[in-house]
């Protein structure tokens, strides 16, 4: 009986006894069921029974990884590798754990060891690439991603990670191509859509970015900063109304986030809602009294409100909060310009550039000051410096285009205008500026095309029709010109400019009474419009009312003492009245303002032709042709002078050149002088 009892007593012990291997197996089963804590308990028992098994540490490390105990996991992976240095998974997974601990250098070293053991395993290259990317070695990461792609064809995550590295290198188009592939493979990857949107922002495809962000809204509407990014993209796309809508949604989600009010304030400022902008920026400041950027942007709004002293106060506050806020100095510089403190403004722009060498507007602003001082070479150099930082900056291109024209570089100016439009094809003002420059340089057919293109962009812009009418009148399409002018006035009955342009075209039609009515209407609609008085002065010049023209040119200069056209027009009128001293003085003033202007030289050549000073006129015409080899009017006038002086062959060659350049009136002169 005693023996039986002993046997019965020992039997359960014998049946329940488990080996280290049994505990390891049990631990793996529990780990597969995601019961990691119990799995770790089993691995602990296995290791207590047999501490010399590398895989027990490996499995326990994996379980620790799954509960976020990366430090403990690294310790276990290390123990496993001490026991078995060729345990590939231990090198691989320790590398992952180190990445989670942000020990990217340690992770990279482990991946190197793993790849040495198995150079054909694609995952190792894939995750080593991620480690390299985390160390900002994006070029090295892309090399590894490319190898991994050959070993793991069709891996959407791999392509997605590579896209991010390409984006970090500024290779945005290549990044977008990878994001495209990743999205095609996995359309529900909201992060791929989101980061593709970011890449599109960087190539200024704001509409494409907005479309991508909207897709993220449908996939993951709670993604942090999503509406903020949507709002910023809309603002960059000049859709400030849309931006405000997105900022509203972002503020609903995060009502105490100061930067959202600042962003909305900037968009309101862009929509000329100055009071709303001030309210939002002030709210941002109340949420964060040390928010230097909010003060800086409020300074910009106050500049737009022409409250320059208050703007300087906000800029000063910006700088006192954060002396390293380069844009605070820039805002203060802009306000100082308006208060005619050019020395202080240039100093603040210089500080901006020193602190933030990539602050493109600081170069543009400095260039504007130099341009106002008529130091055109210095202005062009500053605009060019800005463009080395951002070759597509429309403001730098536009300002450089204007100054190049004044400096006599007609082709360079027109190239800059064209580039500015290509950079921001939705900017209506650029089309007007470019078209006017083409008209001023005698390129009427090109101007017509520009305005045709502009009307496609915005068929309701009054200026597009008005200036297309001017171009048509220059091409002798007077019926088409009047149709455009009539449409412009129908669209904007109170537009001074529209009436002035129609008046100028009526002058070309020799309908002088109607022309004068339109020009006077333009003046009555805006009595401070110096260009309106200029049009009437030019009209009187055509009508040979030279003294009347002189008086109207004076009216222009009373409104704008730097109106170069007024000095040149008055000088031409004075050539007819015989007041050559006044003529020379006006041309000298005009050339002081624009030393290399082809327009001024043409006017002076015309004046000397009136006075029969042929040699002097030829000197100016030669200079114009040297600056602008496509100036048809210069060839025509030079040809006429040569023909009148008996140089028929040379003269007719010049007149023929004017014909080939498209100047219609040159055909009549060809028939007259070159029979």
C-alpha positions in Angstrom: 0.0 0.0 0.0 2.8 2.4 0.8 4.6 1.6 -2.4 1.4 2.3 -4.3 1.0 5.6 -2.6 4.5 6.6 -3.4 4.0 5.7 -7.0 0.7 7.7 -7.1 2.4 10.7 -5.5 5.3 10.7 -7.9 3.3 10.2 -11.0 1.9 13.8 -11.3 5.4 15.2 -10.9 6.8 13.0 -13.6 3.9 13.9 -15.9 4.3 17.7 -15.4 8.1 17.9 -15.8 9.1 20.1 -18.8 12.4 20.7 -20.4 14.0 24.0 -21.5 13.0 23.1 -25.1 9.4 22.6 -24.0 9.3 26.1 -22.4 10.9 27.6 -25.5 8.2 25.9 -27.7 5.4 27.1 -25.3 6.8 30.6 -25.4 6.8 30.7 -29.2 3.2 29.4 -29.2 2.2 32.2 -26.8 4.1 34.8 -28.8 2.3 33.7 -32.0 -0.9 34.3 -30.0 0.4 37.8 -29.1 0.5 36.9 -25.4 4.0 38.4 -25.1 4.2 38.7 -21.3 3.4 35.0 -20.8 5.8 34.1 -23.7 8.6 36.0 -21.9 7.8 34.1 -18.7 8.2 30.8 -20.6 11.5 32.0 -22.2 12.7 33.0 -18.8 12.1 29.4 -17.5 13.8 28.0 -20.6 16.9 30.2 -20.1 17.0 29.3 -16.4 17.1 25.6 -17.2 19.6 26.0 -20.1 21.3 29.4 -20.4 23.5 28.3 -23.2 20.8 28.3 -26.0 21.2 31.3 -28.3 17.7 31.0 -29.8 16.0 31.3 -26.4 17.5 34.8 -26.0 16.6 35.6 -29.6 12.9 34.6 -29.0 12.7 36.5 -25.8 14.3 39.5 -27.4 11.6 39.4 -30.1 8.9 39.2 -27.5 10.4 42.2 -25.7 10.5 44.1 -29.0 6.7 43.5 -29.4 6.0 45.1 -26.0 8.3 48.0 -26.7 11.1 47.0 -24.4 13.8 47.8 -27.0 16.6 48.1 -24.4 15.8 44.7 -23.0 15.6 43.3 -26.5 19.0 44.7 -27.5 20.5 43.1 -24.4 19.0 39.7 -25.3 20.0 39.9 -28.9 23.5 40.7 -27.8 23.6 37.6 -25.5 22.3 35.5 -28.4 25.1 36.8 -30.6 27.8 36.1 -27.9 26.6 32.5 -28.0 26.2 32.3 -31.8 27.9 35.1 -33.8 26.4 33.7 -37.0 22.8 33.9 -35.9 21.5 36.1 -38.8 18.2 36.9 -37.3 19.8 38.3 -34.2 21.9 40.7 -36.2 18.8 41.7 -38.2 16.4 42.2 -35.3 18.9 43.8 -33.1 19.5 46.4 -35.9 15.7 47.0 -35.9 15.6 47.4 -32.1 18.5 49.8 -32.2 16.6 51.9 -34.8 13.7 52.0 -32.4 16.1 53.4 -29.8 17.3 55.9 -32.4 20.7 54.3 -32.3 20.9 54.5 -36.1 24.7 54.1 -36.3 24.5 50.9 -34.2 21.7 49.7 -36.4 23.7 50.3 -39.5 26.6 48.3 -38.2 24.3 45.4 -37.4 22.8 45.4 -40.8 26.3 45.4 -42.3 27.0 42.2 -40.3 23.7 40.6 -41.4 24.3 41.4 -45.0 27.8 39.9 -44.8 26.1 36.6 -43.6 23.4 36.7 -46.3 23.9 39.1 -49.1 20.8 37.9 -51.0 18.3 38.8 -48.4 16.4 41.9 -49.7 14.9 43.0 -46.4 18.4 43.6 -45.0 19.2 46.2 -47.7 15.7 47.6 -47.3 16.1 48.3 -43.6 19.7 49.3 -43.8 18.6 51.9 -46.3 16.1 53.1 -43.7 18.9 53.4 -41.1 21.0 55.3 -43.6 18.1 57.7 -44.3 17.7 58.2 -40.5 21.4 59.3 -40.5 20.6 61.7 -43.4 22.7 59.5 -45.8 19.9 59.6 -48.4 22.2 58.9 -51.3 23.5 55.7 -49.6 19.9 54.8 -48.7 18.8 55.0 -52.3 21.7 52.7 -53.3 20.4 50.1 -50.8 16.8 50.6 -51.9 17.8 50.0 -55.5 19.5 46.7 -54.5 16.5 45.7 -52.4 14.1 46.4 -55.2 15.9 43.8 -57.4 15.6 41.3 -54.6 12.1 42.3 -53.5 10.3 43.3 -56.7 6.9 44.8 -56.1 7.5 45.8 -52.5 5.4 48.9 -52.1 6.9 49.9 -48.7 10.4 49.8 -50.2 9.3 52.2 -53.0 7.6 54.5 -50.6 10.7 54.7 -48.4 12.9 55.4 -51.4 10.5 58.2 -52.5 11.1 59.9 -49.1 14.8 59.7 -49.5 14.6 61.2 -53.0 12.4 64.0 -51.6 15.0 64.6 -48.8 17.6 65.1 -51.6 15.3 67.6 -53.4 14.8 65.1 -56.2 11.1 65.9 -56.1 10.1 64.6 -59.6 11.9 61.3 -59.0 10.2 61.1 -55.6 6.8 61.7 -57.1 7.4 58.8 -59.6 8.2 56.5 -56.7 5.1 57.7 -54.7 3.1 57.0 -57.9 4.3 53.4 -57.9 3.8 53.0 -54.2 0.2 54.3 -54.4 -0.6 52.1 -57.4 0.6 49.1 -55.4 -1.2 50.2 -52.2 -3.9 52.8 -52.9 -4.9 53.0 -49.2 -1.4 54.2 -48.1 -2.5 57.7 -46.8 1.1 58.6 -46.0 2.2 58.0 -49.6 -0.6 60.4 -50.8 0.4 62.9 -48.1 4.1 63.0 -48.9 3.5 63.0 -52.6 1.4 66.1 -51.9 4.4 67.6 -50.1 6.7 66.8 -53.0 4.3 68.5 -55.4 4.3 71.6 -53.2 8.1 71.7 -53.7 7.7 71.8 -57.5 4.9 74.3 -57.1 2.3 71.9 -58.4 -0.1 73.3 -55.7 -3.3 72.0 -57.4 -1.8 68.5 -57.6 -0.8 68.8 -53.9 -4.3 69.8 -53.0 -5.8 66.9 -54.8 -3.4 64.5 -52.9 -4.2 66.1 -49.6 -7.9 65.8 -50.3 -7.4 62.1 -50.9 -5.7 61.8 -47.5 -8.9 63.4 -46.0 -10.9 60.5 -47.3 -8.4 57.9 -46.1 -7.2 59.4 -42.8 -9.0 62.6 -41.9 -7.3 62.7 -38.5 -3.7 62.8 -39.9 -1.9 65.5 -37.9 -1.4 68.8 -39.7 -3.4 67.6 -42.8 -5.7 70.6 -43.0 -2.8 72.9 -42.2 -0.9 71.6 -45.2 -4.1 71.8 -47.3 -4.5 75.4 -46.3 -0.8 76.2 -47.1 -1.1 74.6 -50.5 -4.3 76.5 -51.3 -2.6 79.8 -50.2 0.4 79.0 -52.4 -2.0 78.4 -55.3 -3.4 81.9 -54.8 -6.6 80.3 -53.5 -6.7 82.2 -50.2 -10.5 81.7 -50.0 -9.9 77.9 -50.0 -7.0 78.3 -47.6 -9.2 80.1 -45.1 -11.8 77.3 -45.4 -9.1 74.7 -44.5 -7.6 76.9 -41.7 -11.2 77.1 -40.3 -11.3 73.2 -40.2 -7.8 73.0 -38.7 -8.8 75.5 -36.0 -11.9 73.5 -35.2 -9.7 70.5 -34.5 -7.0 72.6 -32.6 -8.6 75.8 -31.4 -5.6 76.7 -29.3 -2.9 76.3 -31.9 -1.5 79.7 -32.5 0.1 79.0 -35.9 -3.2 78.2 -37.4 -4.5 81.7 -36.6 -1.3 83.1 -38.0 -1.8 81.2 -41.3 -5.4 82.2 -41.6 -4.4 85.8 -40.9 -1.8 85.7 -43.7 -4.5 84.4 -46.1 -6.9 87.1 -45.0 -4.2 89.7 -45.6 -3.8 88.3 -49.1 -7.5 88.8 -49.7 -7.2 92.4 -48.5 -9.1 91.6 -45.4 -6.7 93.6 -43.3 -8.9 93.9 -40.2 -9.6 90.1 -40.2 -5.9 89.5 -40.6 -5.0 91.8 -37.7 -7.7 90.0 -35.6 -6.3 86.5 -36.4 -2.6 87.5 -35.9 -3.5 89.2 -32.6 -5.3 86.0 -31.5 -2.1 84.1 -32.3 -0.2 86.5 -30.2 -2.6 86.2 -27.3 -2.3 82.4 -27.4 1.5 82.7 -27.6 2.8 86.1 -26.4 6.3 85.2 -27.5 5.3 84.3 -31.0 7.8 86.3 -33.0 6.5 85.2 -36.4 3.0 86.4 -35.6 4.4 89.9 -34.7 6.4 89.8 -38.0 3.4 89.0 -40.1 1.3 91.6 -38.3 4.0 94.1 -39.2 3.5 93.1 -42.9 -0.2 93.6 -42.6 0.3 97.0 -41.1 2.6 97.9 -43.9 -0.3 97.1 -46.3 -2.5 99.3 -44.2 0.1 102.1 -44.6 0.6 102.2 -40.8 4.4 102.1 -41.2 5.3 103.4 -37.7 3.1 100.6 -36.1 4.7 98.1 -38.5 8.1 99.1 -37.3 7.0 98.7 -33.7 5.8 95.1 -34.4 9.0 94.4 -36.3 11.0 95.7 -33.3 9.0 93.4 -31.0 9.8 90.5 -33.3 13.5 91.2 -33.1 13.4 91.7 -29.3 11.7 88.3 -28.8 14.0 86.5 -31.3 17.0 88.5 -32.5 17.7 85.7 -35.0 14.4 86.2 -36.8 15.7 87.3 -40.1 12.3 88.1 -41.5 11.7 90.6 -38.6 14.5 92.7 -40.0 13.1 92.3 -43.5 9.6 93.5 -42.4 11.2 96.5 -40.7 13.2 97.1 -43.9 10.0 97.2 -46.0 8.4 99.7 -43.5 11.5 101.9 -43.6 11.4 102.0 -47.4 8.0 103.6 -47.2 9.3 106.1 -44.6 12.1 107.0 -47.1 14.7 105.6 -44.7 16.7 103.9 -47.5 19.9 103.7 -45.4 18.1 101.9 -42.5 16.2 99.7 -45.0 19.4 98.6 -46.8 21.0 97.9 -43.4 18.1 95.7 -42.3 18.0 93.9 -45.6 21.8 93.3 -45.2 21.1 91.8 -41.7 18.4 89.6 -43.2 20.8 88.3 -45.8 23.6 87.7 -43.3 21.3 85.7 -41.1 19.3 84.0 -43.8 21.3 83.9 -47.1 18.4 82.2 -48.8 15.8 85.0 -48.0 15.1 85.8 -51.6 12.9 88.9 -50.9 15.8 90.6 -49.1 17.7 90.6 -52.4 14.6 91.8 -54.3 13.9 94.5 -51.8 17.6 95.7 -51.9 17.4 95.6 -55.6 14.3 97.8 -55.6 16.1 100.4 -53.5 19.0 100.4 -55.9 16.6 100.6 -58.9 14.9 103.6 -57.3 18.3 105.2 -56.9 18.8 104.5 -60.7 21.7 102.1 -59.9 20.5 99.6 -62.4 23.5 97.3 -62.6 23.5 96.9 -58.9 19.7 96.3 -58.9 20.1 93.6 -61.6 22.9 91.9 -59.7 20.7 91.7 -56.6 17.7 90.3 -58.5 20.0 87.8 -60.2 21.4 86.8 -56.8 17.8 86.1 -55.7 17.2 84.0 -58.8 20.2 81.8 -58.1 18.4 80.8 -54.9 15.0 80.4 -56.6 15.1 80.5 -60.4 11.3 80.5 -60.6 10.7 83.5 -58.2 8.2 85.5 -60.2 8.8 88.7 -58.3 12.5 88.7 -58.9 12.0 87.9 -62.6 9.4 90.6 -62.9 11.5 93.3 -61.2 14.6 92.3 -63.1 12.6 92.4 -66.4 11.5 95.9 -65.7 15.0 97.2 -64.9 16.6 95.3 -67.8 14.3 97.2 -70.1 15.3 100.5 -68.5 18.9 99.5 -68.8 18.6 98.7 -72.5 18.6 94.9 -72.3 15.4 94.4 -74.3 15.8 90.7 -75.1 16.9 89.9 -71.6 13.9 91.8 -70.2 11.4 90.0 -72.4 13.0 86.6 -71.5 12.5 87.4 -67.8 8.9 88.4 -68.4 8.3 85.1 -70.2 10.0 83.1 -67.4 7.9 84.9 -64.8 4.7 83.9 -66.5 5.9 80.3 -66.9 6.6 80.3 -63.2 3.2 81.4 -62.2 0.8 81.1 -65.2 -2.2 82.2 -63.1 -0.8 85.6 -62.2 -2.8 88.0 -64.3 -0.6 91.0 -63.7 2.4 89.3 -65.3 0.5 89.0 -68.6 -0.3 92.7 -68.6 3.3 93.7 -67.8 4.8 91.3 -70.4 2.3 92.4 -73.1 2.9 96.1 -72.4 6.7 95.5 -72.7 6.2 93.7 -76.0 4.1 96.6 -77.3 6.7 99.1 -76.1 9.4 97.3 -77.9 7.4 97.0 -81.1 6.7 93.3 -80.9 3.0 93.6 -81.6 2.3 90.1 -82.9 3.9 88.6 -79.8 1.9 90.9 -77.6 -1.3 89.8 -79.3 -0.4 86.1 -78.6 0.3 86.9 -75.0 -3.0 88.5 -74.4 -4.8 85.7 -76.3 -3.2 83.2 -73.9 -4.1 85.4 -70.9 -7.7 85.5 -71.9 -7.8 81.7 -71.8 -6.5 81.9 -68.2 -9.0 84.6 -67.2 -11.7 85.6 -69.7 -13.0 88.3 -67.4 -9.9 90.3 -67.0 -10.6 93.8 -68.4 -6.9 94.6 -68.9 -6.4 91.6 -71.2 -9.0 92.9 -73.7 -7.9 96.5 -73.2 -4.3 95.9 -74.0 -5.0 93.3 -76.7 -6.9 96.2 -78.3 -3.8 98.3 -78.2 -1.8 95.5 -79.8 -4.4 95.1 -82.5 -4.4 98.8 -83.3 -0.6 98.7 -83.7 -1.1 95.9 -86.2 -3.7 98.0 -88.1 -6.6 95.7 -87.0 -8.5 98.7 -85.9 -11.9 97.0 -86.1 -10.6 94.2 -83.8 -9.0 96.8 -81.6 -12.3 98.7 -81.1 -14.2 95.5 -80.4 -11.7 94.7 -77.6 -11.8 98.2 -76.2 -15.6 98.2 -76.2 -15.7 94.8 -74.4 -13.2 96.0 -71.8 -15.3 99.1 -71.1 -18.4 96.9 -70.9 -16.6 94.7 -68.3 -15.3 97.7 -66.3 -17.3 100.9 -67.1 -15.3 102.8 -64.4 -11.8 101.8 -65.7 -9.7 104.8 -66.4 -7.2 102.7 -68.2 -9.8 101.1 -70.5 -10.9 104.5 -71.8 -7.4 105.7 -72.2 -6.4 102.7 -74.3 -9.5 103.1 -76.4 -8.6 106.7 -76.9 -5.1 105.8 -78.1 -6.6 103.3 -80.6 -9.0 106.0 -81.9 -5.9 108.3 -82.4 -4.5 105.5 -84.7 -7.9 105.5 -86.5 -7.5 109.3 -86.8 -10.8 109.7 -85.1 -9.5 112.5 -83.1 -12.7 113.9 -81.6 -13.8 110.5 -80.3 -10.2 109.9 -79.1 -10.2 113.1 -77.0 -13.6 112.3 -75.5 -12.3 108.9 -74.4 -9.1 110.3 -73.0 -10.9 113.0 -71.1 -13.2 110.4 -69.7 -10.3 108.4 -68.5 -8.9 111.5 -66.8 -12.3 112.2 -65.1 -12.5 108.7 -63.8 -9.0 109.0 -62.1 -7.6 112.5 -61.9 -4.4 111.1 -60.2 -3.7 108.8 -63.2 -0.5 110.3 -64.7 -0.8 107.9 -67.6 -4.1 109.5 -68.5 -2.6 112.9 -68.8 0.3 111.4 -70.7 -2.2 110.0 -73.3 -3.7 113.4 -73.8 -0.3 115.0 -74.1 0.7 112.3 -76.7 -2.7 113.0 -78.5 -1.9 116.7 -78.7 1.6 115.9 -80.0 0.0 113.9 -82.8 -2.4 116.8 -83.5 0.6 119.1 -83.7 -0.7 121.1 -80.7 2.8 121.3 -79.3 2.4 123.9 -76.6 -0.8 122.1 -75.3 1.2 118.9 -75.3 4.0 120.5 -73.2 1.4 121.7 -70.6 -0.1 118.2 -70.3 3.4 116.7 -70.0 3.8 119.1 -67.1 0.6 117.8 -65.6 2.0 114.3 -65.8 5.2 115.3 -64.0 3.3 117.1 -61.3 1.7 113.7 -60.5 4.8 111.7 -61.0 8.2 113.4 -61.3 9.8 110.2 -62.4 7.6 109.6 -65.4 10.2 109.1 -68.1 7.7 109.1 -70.9 6.7 112.6 -70.0 10.2 114.0 -70.2 10.8 112.3 -73.5 7.4 113.3 -75.0 7.9 116.9 -73.8 11.3 116.9 -75.4 9.9 115.8 -78.7 7.2 118.5 -78.5 10.0 121.1 -77.7 11.8 120.0 -80.8 8.9 121.2 -82.8 8.6 124.5 -80.9 12.3 125.1 -81.4 13.1 125.2 -77.7 16.2 123.0 -78.1 17.7 124.0 -74.7 14.6 122.7 -72.9 14.6 119.6 -75.2 18.2 118.8 -74.4 17.5 119.3 -70.6 14.5 116.9 -70.8 16.3 114.2 -72.6 19.2 114.5 -70.1 16.8 114.1 -67.2 15.1 111.1 -68.9 18.5 109.4 -69.5 19.5 110.1 -66.0 16.5 108.1 -64.9 17.0 105.4 -67.5 20.5 105.7 -68.9 20.2 102.9 -71.5 16.6 103.1 -72.5 15.9 102.3 -76.1 12.6 104.2 -75.8 14.4 107.4 -74.8 17.0 107.1 -77.5 14.2 106.6 -80.1 12.4 109.7 -78.9 15.7 111.7 -79.1 16.4 110.3 -82.6 12.9 111.4 -83.6 13.5 114.9 -82.2 16.8 115.2 -84.1 15.1 114.0 -87.2 12.5 116.8 -86.7 15.4 119.2 -86.5 17.2 117.6 -89.5 20.1 116.7 -87.3 20.7 113.5 -89.3 24.1 112.6 -87.9 22.9 112.9 -84.3 19.7 110.9 -85.0 21.8 108.2 -86.7 24.0 107.9 -83.6 21.0 107.2 -81.5 19.4 104.8 -84.0 22.7 102.8 -84.2 22.8 102.6 -80.4 19.2 101.3 -80.4 19.8 98.6 -83.0 22.9 97.5 -81.1 20.8 97.1 -77.9 17.8 95.7 -79.6 18.5 94.1 -83.0 14.7 93.4 -83.5 13.6 97.0 -83.2 11.8 97.5 -86.5 11.1 101.2 -86.0 14.8 101.9 -85.5 15.7 100.2 -88.8 12.9 102.1 -90.6 14.0 105.5 -89.3 17.7 104.8 -90.0 16.7 103.6 -93.5 14.7 106.8 -94.2 17.6 109.0 -93.1 20.1 107.1 -95.2 17.8 107.2 -98.2 17.2 110.9 -97.8 21.0 111.4 -97.6 21.5 109.6 -100.9 22.6 106.3 -99.4 19.9 104.4 -101.2 21.3 100.9 -101.1 22.0 101.0 -97.3 18.8 102.9 -96.7 16.6 100.4 -98.5 18.4 97.5 -96.8 17.3 99.0 -93.4 13.8 99.6 -94.6 13.6 96.0 -95.9 14.8 94.8 -92.5 11.9 96.7 -90.9 9.5 95.0 -93.3 10.8 91.6 -92.4 10.4 92.4 -88.7 6.7 92.9 -89.3 6.4 96.7 -89.3 3.5 97.4 -91.6 4.2 101.1 -92.3 7.7 100.1 -93.5 6.1 98.7 -96.7 4.8 102.2 -97.6 8.2 103.7 -97.1 9.8 101.0 -99.1 7.6 101.9 -102.0 8.4 105.6 -101.5 12.2 105.4 -101.2 13.2 102.2 -103.0 11.4 102.2 -106.3 
